[in-house]
């Protein structure tokens, strides 16, 4: 199938260099790149939450079983809220 794709001039220059170096056509490089994007973003791919915890051992004992309202109040305590 034919289609028109607009890409920036600097990117096109880089793609042409890569194509020439590898001895392939622009079409092959574009298809290769699109296949990579599709494979990386397939539906159903599991979401991975990055580890963003701070050093510590979780909640302090006095708030371990606290309700959300209490935790929120403690978080904003002394901040004018």
C-alpha positions in Angstrom: 0.0 0.0 0.0 1.2 3.5 -0.7 1.0 6.4 1.7 2.5 9.8 2.2 4.6 10.5 5.3 5.9 13.9 6.3 9.1 13.8 8.4 11.5 16.5 9.2 14.4 17.2 6.9 17.1 16.5 9.5 15.5 13.1 10.3 15.3 12.2 6.6 18.9 13.0 6.1 19.9 10.7 9.0 17.6 7.9 7.7 19.1 8.1 4.3 22.6 7.8 5.8 21.5 4.7 7.7 19.8 3.2 4.7 22.9 3.8 2.6 25.2 2.4 5.2 23.1 -0.7 5.6 22.4 -1.1 1.9 18.6 -1.0 2.3 15.8 1.2 1.1 14.0 3.9 3.1 10.9 1.6 2.9 12.7 -1.2 4.6 13.9 1.1 7.4 10.5 2.6 7.9 8.8 -0.8 8.1 11.5 -2.0 10.5 10.9 1.0 12.8 7.1 0.7 12.6 7.3 -3.0 13.4 9.4 -2.2 16.4 6.9 0.4 17.7 4.0 -2.0 17.2 5.8 -4.8 19.0 6.7 -2.6 21.9 3.2 -1.3 22.3 1.0 -4.4 21.7 -2.3 -4.3 23.6 -2.1 -6.4 26.7 1.5 -5.7 27.4 1.8 -5.6 31.2 2.3 -2.2 32.8 5.4 -2.0 34.9 5.4 0.6 37.7 8.9 1.8 38.3 10.1 1.5 41.9 9.8 5.0 43.4 10.0 4.3 47.1 12.2 6.2 49.5 14.5 4.7 52.0 12.4 3.6 55.0 10.4 0.8 56.3 6.8 1.8 55.3 4.3 3.5 57.5 5.1 4.3 61.1 3.3 2.1 63.7 0.9 4.9 64.8 -0.5 5.3 61.3 -0.2 1.7 60.0 -4.0 1.1 60.3 -5.1 4.8 59.9 -7.9 5.7 57.5 -7.1 7.8 54.4 -8.5 10.9 56.0 -6.0 10.7 58.9 -3.1 10.1 56.5 -4.1 13.1 54.4 -4.4 15.3 57.5 -0.9 14.2 58.6 0.6 14.8 55.2 -0.7 18.4 55.2 -0.2 19.2 58.8 1.7 22.4 59.3 1.3 23.4 55.6 -1.5 25.9 56.0 -4.2 23.5 54.7 
